[in-house]
């Protein structure tokens, strides 16, 4: 299976919608108040796990726009990290929230890289040997 065959639509708008919806979800989560859980460890797991999962999905959504082409892997990662930086800046204006460059450099970056890497490995196994 060629990666281009995974794109369900040739229509660019249909390929962009998942990325836009993911960016909207991330924006809305970071616009809300900080969670106040009794268990600090659980709060940290939920918060940092949200960063990893959210930016993993965003990076995959960006790569989908480019038809999962291998030469666009790093562009999808870069766009996810760029959005992470703008979202952390946005959080600096939300009462009770703060921005963290550490979140961008570790959790958001790793989430995007891990998701893209796993997708790349999956796509690589689905390609015919002669490609």
C-alpha positions as CSV (number, residue, x, y, z in Angstrom):
1,X,0.0,0.0,0.0
2,X,1.4,3.3,-1.0
3,X,1.2,6.1,1.6
4,X,-0.7,8.3,-0.9
5,X,-3.5,5.7,-0.9
6,X,-4.1,6.4,2.8
7,X,-5.4,9.9,2.0
8,X,-9.1,9.5,1.9
9,X,-9.7,12.6,-0.2
10,X,-8.0,14.6,-3.0
11,X,-9.8,17.6,-1.7
12,X,-7.4,19.7,0.3
13,X,-10.2,21.1,2.5
14,X,-11.1,17.6,3.6
15,X,-7.5,16.8,4.4
16,X,-7.0,20.0,6.4
17,X,-10.2,19.6,8.6
18,X,-8.6,17.1,11.1
19,X,-5.7,19.4,11.7
20,X,-8.0,22.4,12.2
21,X,-10.2,20.5,14.6
22,X,-7.1,19.2,16.6
23,X,-5.8,22.8,16.9
24,X,-9.2,24.0,18.0
25,X,-9.3,21.2,20.7
26,X,-5.8,22.1,21.9
27,X,-6.7,25.8,22.0
28,X,-9.9,25.1,24.0
29,X,-8.1,22.9,26.5
30,X,-5.4,25.5,27.1
31,X,-8.0,28.3,27.4
32,X,-9.7,26.6,30.3
33,X,-8.7,26.8,33.9
34,X,-6.0,24.5,35.3
35,X,-7.2,21.2,36.7
36,X,-7.1,21.0,40.5
37,X,-6.8,17.3,41.3
38,X,-6.2,16.1,44.8
39,X,-3.6,13.6,43.6
40,X,-0.7,15.6,42.1
41,X,0.8,12.6,40.4
42,X,-2.5,11.9,38.6
43,X,-2.8,15.5,37.6
44,X,0.7,15.5,36.2
45,X,0.1,12.3,34.2
46,X,-3.2,13.6,32.8
47,X,-1.6,17.0,31.9
48,X,1.6,15.8,30.4
49,X,-0.2,12.8,28.7
50,X,-2.5,15.3,27.2
51,X,0.4,17.2,25.7
52,X,1.9,14.0,24.2
53,X,-1.3,12.7,22.8
54,X,-2.6,16.1,21.5
55,X,0.6,17.0,19.7
56,X,1.0,13.4,18.4
57,X,-2.5,13.7,16.8
58,X,-1.7,17.2,15.5
59,X,1.6,16.1,13.9
60,X,-0.2,13.1,12.2
61,X,-3.0,15.5,11.0
62,X,-0.4,17.7,9.4
63,X,1.4,14.8,7.8
64,X,-2.0,13.7,6.4
65,X,-2.3,17.0,4.7
66,X,0.9,16.2,2.8
67,X,-0.3,12.7,1.8
68,X,2.0,11.0,4.3
69,X,4.9,11.6,2.0
70,X,8.2,10.8,3.6
71,X,9.9,14.0,2.6
72,X,7.2,16.0,4.6
73,X,7.8,14.1,7.8
74,X,9.9,16.8,9.4
75,X,7.7,19.6,8.1
76,X,4.7,18.0,9.9
77,X,6.9,17.8,13.1
78,X,8.0,21.4,12.7
79,X,4.4,22.7,12.3
80,X,3.3,20.8,15.4
81,X,6.1,22.2,17.5
82,X,5.4,25.7,16.1
83,X,1.8,25.4,17.1
84,X,2.9,24.2,20.5
85,X,5.0,27.4,20.9
86,X,2.0,29.6,20.0
87,X,-0.3,27.7,22.3
88,X,2.1,28.1,25.2
89,X,2.2,31.8,24.5
90,X,-1.6,31.8,24.5
91,X,-1.6,30.1,27.9
92,X,0.4,33.0,29.4
93,X,-2.7,35.1,29.0
94,X,-5.1,32.6,30.6
95,X,-5.8,33.3,34.3
96,X,-4.4,30.5,36.5
97,X,-2.3,29.1,33.7
98,X,1.3,29.7,32.8
99,X,3.4,29.0,29.7
100,X,6.2,26.5,29.8
101,X,9.0,26.2,27.3
102,X,9.8,22.8,28.9
103,X,6.4,21.5,27.9
104,X,7.1,22.4,24.3
105,X,10.7,21.1,24.2
106,X,9.9,17.8,25.9
107,X,6.2,16.7,25.9
108,X,4.9,18.3,22.8
109,X,8.1,17.6,20.7
110,X,8.2,14.0,21.9
111,X,4.5,13.4,21.3
112,X,4.8,14.7,17.7
113,X,8.0,12.7,17.1
114,X,6.7,9.4,18.6
115,X,3.4,9.5,16.7
116,X,5.1,10.4,13.4
117,X,7.8,7.7,13.9
118,X,5.2,5.0,14.7
119,X,3.1,6.0,11.6
120,X,6.3,6.0,9.5
121,X,7.1,2.4,10.7
122,X,3.6,1.3,10.0
123,X,3.6,2.8,6.5
124,X,7.0,1.3,5.8
125,X,5.7,-2.2,6.5
126,X,2.7,-1.6,4.2
127,X,4.8,-0.6,1.1
128,X,5.5,-3.2,-1.5
129,X,9.1,-4.4,-1.6
130,X,9.7,-3.0,-5.1
131,X,8.9,0.6,-4.1
